[in-house]
Amino acid sequence: MKRFVNFRPAVLFALCIGLGAGLAYISSYHSFPMWWLIAAVPVTAAFIIVFIIRRSVKNIIITAVSVALFLYGACGICLKLGAYSDTSLADGANYTVSGAVYEKSFTENGEYIKIDSLAADGKLTDGCMIVYLDDDYGEFCDVGYTVTFSAQVYVSSPFAYGHTSSTRLLEDVRYTAYPSGALSSDYGFSLFGSINSSVRSLFFDNLDKDSAAICYAMFTGNTEYIEASTMDSFRYGGVAHIFAVSGQHIALVYGLLSFFLKKLRTPAALSAVICIAVVFFYTGVCGFALSAVRSAIMCAVAAVVQLMRGKYDGLSSVAISFTVITLVNPLNIISIGFQLSVAAVAGIAILNGPVCRLLGRIKIPQKVASAVSVTLSAQVATFPILLSGFGYVSWASLGLNIIFVPVISAIFLIMFPCTLLALIIPPLAQILLLVFSVPFELVTSILVTIHAEEALISGFNFGPFVILYFVAVFIISGMVNLKFRWRAVAAVLLA
């Protein structure tokens, strides 16, 4: 007899830690007491009693781990938010501040840096600080430098002005400062920061500003240097995800390395170790973006399964990566980029097969059906998150993704080795960069001229009913063992 649901412990663990963290975050946002945690006690006891009667040790262990992860997610959120609000500096006071630069970028109003390892008036301080610089801010600084300046410091609130600043919370940026005098700096070495800065300099020194910004964003995921109008064209077309270092980038890097190592007849185990190490190193250069870390973990899981000659399970893999990243920092669940990354991969894992088979039944060629099913699966899974996070989705994104993603993937396959060669052999940089920058310029010009903003769907979001949406998707996908007509009825009722 088939099980009602195709059960995977890894998925249950991911749901538990995500549910605990999500409920705790919502409770904190609305200043709601955490008494609902008490409900975990009788529910846990009931399950354990049932499994003891059935003498199911496996289920007892799964229940215990699930509850522990639920509590970890809830308590972790409370501790993180409590630490963020516990600041040692007075709001609006003047301090002499020093710290190490871990990010440098700019907004429409000018440059800014983010610093950690903070000290104010000589006393070490928890948290990080964003520092907005004047046009003439003093001595040069970049990632890895230690800077010192005097400034009026403002303390951030986790829920300022009735909404959440997810970037500040995730990076633990508790303070904002505007230096009142010249900034002094001392050179400091940062491996990942130095490589990232070298890549940025390589592009901006050898290409025009717009092309350099797009190439730098494609390689590192940092879109701060792209013109707002150009970035909007990518967003409105539903293809801005190409700048998120995620599954597409990581899979291409891993595949490219595997290909060359296989040609060199490298042993499978050593090849996997080298590929995984390079992939994680690449995520470091990209600032350990959550989508990149998620993809790297999934890549590592796939490599280990392949070495053990087992069957790779995409849904369990994304669940494991979600759990690991949430264990590191439960606040990661509030990142829209992380939510989209997880939803897209999970959507492909559960919907790609059924959609592809359905398209095959209506005589669509296999390669076309495969491309459409992957894109459509990701779109269905990310649809409510896009609406809630950005306020719109593009109905043109399905066609644009089918056309542009393969093209951009091919360009990135050329871009990665050419960029590495250009860093190693600077005299060849201009020639090597032109190989992939020209196709990128062509893609950008096409997206700008399409005017995809006319294809936007907006004006509503799912709110809490997003849960029903995902339950409907889960049922209709075939993960629930019901006949198709009953799955369709259940999905329609949920809708």
Secondary structure, 3 states (H helix, E strand, C coil): CCCCECCCHHHHHHHHHHHHHHHHHHHHHCCCCCHHHHHHHHHHHHHHHHHHHCCCHHHHHHHHHHHHHHHHHHHHHHHHHHHHHCCCCCCCCEEEEEEEEEEEEEECCEEEEEEEEEEECCEECCCEEEEECCCCCECCCCCCCEEEEEEEEEECCCCHHHCCCHHHHHHCEEEEEEECCCEEEECCCCHHHHHHHHHHHHHHHHCCHHHHHHHHHHHHCCCCCCCHHHHHHHHHCCCHHHHCCCHHHHHHHHHHHHHHHHHCCCCHHHHHHHHHHHHHHHHHHCCCCHHHHHHHHHHHHHHHHHHCCCCCCHHHHHHHHHHHHHHHCHHHHHCHHHHHHHHHHHHHHHHHHHHHHHHHHCCCCHHHHHHHHHHHHHHHHHHHHHHHHHCEEECCHHHHHHHHHHHHHHHHHHHHHHHHHHHHCHHHHHHHHHHHHHHHHHHHHHHHHHCHHHHEEECCCCHHHHHHHHHHHHHHCCCECCCHHHHHHHHHHHC
